[in-house]
Amino acid sequence: MALDDFARKAEDALHGDKAEQVSDSIIDKAREAAKKVTGGGFDEKIDEAADKADKAIGDE
């Protein structure tokens, strides 16, 4: 396999459905953990940060 083929496959894997599911899962778990730690006092800010992270990382 040529280096270009490997790079293309890696790029496809990073932007595939599975990668999107993994990033969404991690962001959702971090969101819920942050809400639990803060006792619900910063839910709106946490949601905003999680949404920004999802847009920056994910495809959807």
Secondary structure, DSSP 4 states (H G I P E B T S, - for coil): --HHHHHHHHHHHHTSHHHHHHHHHHHHHHHHHHHHHHTTTTHHHHHHHHHHHHHHHS--
